[in-house]
Amino acid sequence: MWTTLRRRTPADRVPATLGLSGMMNRSLRDDGAERCNLLGLCASHDHKTGGTRMDRLALLATLHARPGKEREVEEFLQSAQPLVEQEPGTRNWYAFKIGSSTFGIFDTFADEGGRDAHLGGAIANALLAKADELFATPPQIQKLDILATKTVSA
């Protein structure tokens, strides 16, 4: 008698009493599109509205201000908000400060097209134009894949 072995998945580690094992099954169809799990739930889209449920891509830019330029960097980031409002592909945008001279930008996108448009947009161009004047080191920009989120609906 032959036994078929299958690889253990994270769903196997969920206690059956939670009833989540079916929810953990996620796979891709032959064409690469996501197939919904056994309960019909997907991370990538909302069945009720047909819209996207979760942004899948992000950018993280880390900026180190030149000594004495901290206030100018802060003002520059605050002035960028109206520019990003004109970018429909940028779904969430945050400018933040870490300590006295380190700043950052974190933004999210539903798809690669939105992220690429942002990288070639007004904020990126202004950031690069001001880089030598405001920053001690070149801005570090990283492309991120979002694994999970928690959002609050209005």
N, C-alpha and C positions, 0 to 999 in steps of 0.2 A: 504494500500500500504506500502510495506516495503522498507526502504532505506538502501543501503549498505554503511557503513562508512569505510573509509580507513584512516590509520595513515598518518599525514602530514610528508613529507620528505623535505630535503634541496632543492630539485628540485622545490617544490611548492613555495618557496620563491624567485625563480629567475624570474625576469620580463619576461613575454612572448615575449616582443619585442627583447630580447637578443637571443632568439631561442636556449637557452641552456637547456631547461627542459629535453629533450630527452637524452642529454649528461650526465645528472646527475644520470640516472638510471643505477644501477650496482647491479647485484645479483649473487648468486652462483647456479650452477647446482646441481642436486641431488647428484652427486659424489664429490661435494665440490670444483670443478674447477670454476673459474670465468667465467661468461657468459658476453659476450660483450653487451654494451648498445644499444639503438635503432639506433644509428648512426654507430655502429660497432667499437666503440672506447673502448679501455681497458687501464687501468693503468698498467697492468702487462706485456703486450707483444705488439710487433710491427707487424701489419698484413703484411706489405711490406716485411720485412726481416725474420719474424718468430722468431726473437730474443727477448730477454728480454728488455723491455723499461725502467724499473725503478728498482733500487735495493730496496728491501723490508726490509732488516735487517741491523743492524749496531751494533757497539760496541763503547762505550765511556769509556776511561780509564782516570782517574784523578790522577795525581802524585804530591806529595808535597815533594820537595827536602829538605834534611837535610841542616841546615845552613852550608855554605861553600862548598856545593856539587852541587850548581846550574850549574856551567860550565860543570861538569862531566855528569849531567843528560842531558844537552843539547847535548853534544857530543855523549852520548849513543843513544839518539833518532835519531840523524843524521846518526849514524852508522847502524841503523836498516833498513834503506831504501833498501839496496841491498838484505837483507833477505826477505823483503816483495815482492820484485820483483819476487821471486821464488814461490810465492803462487798464483796460477791461480784463486783460489776462492775468493781472496781478491781483490775486484774490484776498490776501492778507498781507499787510506790510507793517513792520515794527522797526522803529529806530530806538536804540537803547544805549545806556551808559553803564560801563562796568568800572568802578573805581574812578579815579580822578582824570585819567588820560586815555582810557580805552573805551571805544565806542563800537557799535555794531548796527547792522541792518539784518533783519530776518524777514523773508517774504515767502509766500506759498503760491503754488500754481496748480491748476488742474491738469495741465499738459505741458509738453515740451515747447510747443509753439508760444505759449504765454511766457514761459521762462526765457526763451530766446529773445522774444520781443522786449522784455524788460532789460536783458543784458545789452541790448542795442538801443535802449531808450534814453530819454532825457536825463534821468538820475545817474545812470552809469556814465554817460558822457560828461556830466558836470563833476562827478566824483573823480574821474580820471583827469579832467582839466585842472582840478584843485589839488591833486594828490601831492605834488612837490611842495606846494605852499603850506598845506595843512598837516600832512602826515609825516611822521618820523620814518616810517617804512611803507612800502607800497601796500595798498589795501589787499588783504587776503580774502579771496572770494572762493567759496566752496559750493559745489552742487551737492544737494542732499536728496535722498529718497526718504519720504515720510513713511514710517512703519505703522503708526497708530496715532490717533488724536482723540481729544475730548473737546467738544465745542458746546457752547451755550446758545440756544436759539432764542431770538428776541420775542 
